[in-house]
Amino acid sequence: MSWDIIIGVSLESLINATMIAYALAAIGLNVHFGYTGLLNFGQSAFLGIAAYGLAMTVATFGLPFWIGIGVGLLGAVILALLLGIPTLRLRADYLAIVTIAAAEIVRLLFRSVSLSKWTGGSDGLQAFSDGFYSMNPYSGAVEIGTLISFDARELWIMTVGWVLVAISLVFVFLAMRSPWGRVIKAIREDEDAVRSLGKNVVSYKMQSLILGGVLGSLGGYVIALRNAAVQPDTYGTEFTFYMYTIVILGGAARVFGPVIGSMIFWFLLTFINAVLPEAIDAGYIPTWFMDKTDAGAFGYICVGLGLILLLIFRPQGIFGDKKEVMLDGR
Amino acid sequence: MAADTNVPPGVLKAREALKDVPHEPGAKKKDPILVADKVVRRFGGLTAVQVDHIEIQRGAITALIGPNGAGKTTFFNLLTGFDKPNEGNWTFNGSPLGGVAPHQVARKGMVRTFQLTKALSRLSVIDNMRLGATGQKGESFWRGLVPALWQGQEKEITERADELLVRFKLDAKREDFAGSLSGGQRKLLEMARALMVQPDMVMLDEPMAGVNPALTQSLLGHVKSLREDGMTVLFVEHDMDMVRDISDWVIVMGQGQVIAEGTPDTVMADPRVIDAYLGAHHDGTAHDSAEVAAEVAAEAEGGKSDE
């Protein structure tokens, strides 16, 4: 077994672009779910809209990179308005149903044959990231120790990604310690009480939906640029469930929760996915139990199992306060 | 003067204002803060509220009583915008409130509490209080990001909140989660939080429900002190001792309608009120069991035809 490769890729996954994309998505979802109590099960649609907004603007219509970024952000805001206007007046669970359906509609539109002229159908779009990588100041790979190495492209997307994470965290931190954030958290506790104190609850929920959607959409850019391609099935519902795992793992309504959650999630997933094939090769795991093609699925089974155990034994996540979570039980 | 030394000025004012008001449903008040006309709320075939006319005297404590299902809480929800009536209109401080959203009702100065207390569990007690203040600059998203724009106001709000916490004897709990308070303390917190809005009128929905008897007296004292501060109080309550103790005026609802009004003593002696609470047949002897059985059968039929 080549432990240096296993440990190398696992360590890389603590800081690489994939982890950053999930962290950004989860930071947005944390605004919705953790702080405001909005059950948004369609966060993947915000990432998809942003990624396709960028890709279609550049690859389909031949417009510059920055316009693509603008189109993606605008798309995320419009999606938030479309989702919010009909549902935010209703009970919380309606939002969950509508968002999960909306995310599927968005994904199916992207892969529909009739729109494939613009979206590339199920193949998606490529060749939209040149504008981004032409700004790359790095040349050549960087190695940290002997285990970890990143090429220039990965390094550039990581740099931008970490800056976006930092900006997002500052935003969330400032917003949530302000009186605005106090109203947001109060809405999570009881909407009617907040209404009775003269706050326009629907407007605040809409603002939260937009803020979280826009923060999440940043993750969509990172994924799209990292892969230099967009594909509709990247933005399926399971993507949203991974984000929920990350938010709960890190601790809902904690500023750093989504980042730490994403780190742990990807470290464990990468480690399992690296260790299992090696262990099968080396004969530590008998092939009647599992062969190499099963290993990938087994990794996700472990994620599901881990989430269940987490919710039972540590519902507050890494950063959360158990006393606070238990107040809900009353 | 000697006889009145123990009576606070708010009580005297309220008594004076209500002295010549006739004891009948829909009676005109000298200086009404709230006037409602023909407010009707139906749930399917059931008319839950049908109030022809009602006036609430400014600066007085008015109790809204009635048996279970009389429509008291529904009427409360209608007045505060939490529910929409099928018809009717009402004015508060002279401005019409029909169709106004609940948060705007609160901003106009009419603040309510809830029968099932709504403490914001995972916010600290002091944050619960701060939330109540209206017109906060930092409650807009972009301005909230720049603390310099709201910290001054936040300090004033916190001072006001701390004063109220001392008055309601919650200052020791300042930093605790509101969810860790006892039932009675939550009622106190909810009332104190409502005062942060600086309302003209406070609507209390069963302020005594589920409160430890040891806290009842202090809660009563707080309600009375609202009147001394010039506020108007309308409250729903089942506890008749409390109603007798603190209210200047009592309005009785039965089956959605206002059936009696008056001072506590006259209302409690009113046969219509006793009928409403105990049922029109409480004397019993005149009605034989066959009649009752027929009524039950008719009701059961009515229920079936509804389906």
Chai-1 contact restraints between the chains, C-beta under 6 A:
chainA,res_idxA,chainB,res_idxB,connection_type,confidence,min_distance_angstrom,max_distance_angstrom,comment,restraint_id
A,L174,B,L145,contact,1.0,0.0,6.0,A-B,restraint_1
A,S178,B,G138,contact,1.0,0.0,6.0,A-B,restraint_2
A,S178,B,G144,contact,1.0,0.0,6.0,A-B,restraint_3
A,P179,B,Q136,contact,1.0,0.0,6.0,A-B,restraint_4
A,P179,B,G138,contact,1.0,0.0,6.0,A-B,restraint_5
A,P179,B,E139,contact,1.0,0.0,6.0,A-B,restraint_6
A,P179,B,G144,contact,1.0,0.0,6.0,A-B,restraint_7
A,W180,B,E139,contact,1.0,0.0,6.0,A-B,restraint_8
A,W180,B,F141,contact,1.0,0.0,6.0,A-B,restraint_9
A,W180,B,G144,contact,1.0,0.0,6.0,A-B,restraint_10
A,R182,B,D127,contact,1.0,0.0,6.0,A-B,restraint_11
A,R182,B,L131,contact,1.0,0.0,6.0,A-B,restraint_12
A,V183,B,E139,contact,1.0,0.0,6.0,A-B,restraint_13
A,A186,B,L120,contact,1.0,0.0,6.0,A-B,restraint_14
A,A186,B,L131,contact,1.0,0.0,6.0,A-B,restraint_15
A,E189,B,L120,contact,1.0,0.0,6.0,A-B,restraint_16
A,E189,B,S121,contact,1.0,0.0,6.0,A-B,restraint_17
A,E189,B,R122,contact,1.0,0.0,6.0,A-B,restraint_18
A,D190,B,K118,contact,1.0,0.0,6.0,A-B,restraint_19
A,D190,B,L120,contact,1.0,0.0,6.0,A-B,restraint_20
A,A193,B,K118,contact,1.0,0.0,6.0,A-B,restraint_21
A,R195,B,P102,contact,1.0,0.0,6.0,A-B,restraint_22
A,R195,B,H103,contact,1.0,0.0,6.0,A-B,restraint_23
A,S196,B,A106,contact,1.0,0.0,6.0,A-B,restraint_24
A,S196,B,R112,contact,1.0,0.0,6.0,A-B,restraint_25
A,L197,B,A106,contact,1.0,0.0,6.0,A-B,restraint_26
A,L197,B,G132,contact,1.0,0.0,6.0,A-B,restraint_27
A,L197,B,V197,contact,1.0,0.0,6.0,A-B,restraint_28
A,G198,B,H103,contact,1.0,0.0,6.0,A-B,restraint_29
A,G198,B,A106,contact,1.0,0.0,6.0,A-B,restraint_30
A,G198,B,R107,contact,1.0,0.0,6.0,A-B,restraint_31
A,G198,B,T134,contact,1.0,0.0,6.0,A-B,restraint_32
A,G198,B,V197,contact,1.0,0.0,6.0,A-B,restraint_33
A,K199,B,H103,contact,1.0,0.0,6.0,A-B,restraint_34
A,N200,B,H103,contact,1.0,0.0,6.0,A-B,restraint_35
A,Q207,B,F141,contact,1.0,0.0,6.0,A-B,restraint_36
A,E324,B,R122,contact,1.0,0.0,6.0,A-B,restraint_37
A,L327,B,S121,contact,1.0,0.0,6.0,A-B,restraint_38
A,L327,B,R122,contact,1.0,0.0,6.0,A-B,restraint_39
A,L327,B,F177,contact,1.0,0.0,6.0,A-B,restraint_40
A,L327,B,G179,contact,1.0,0.0,6.0,A-B,restraint_41
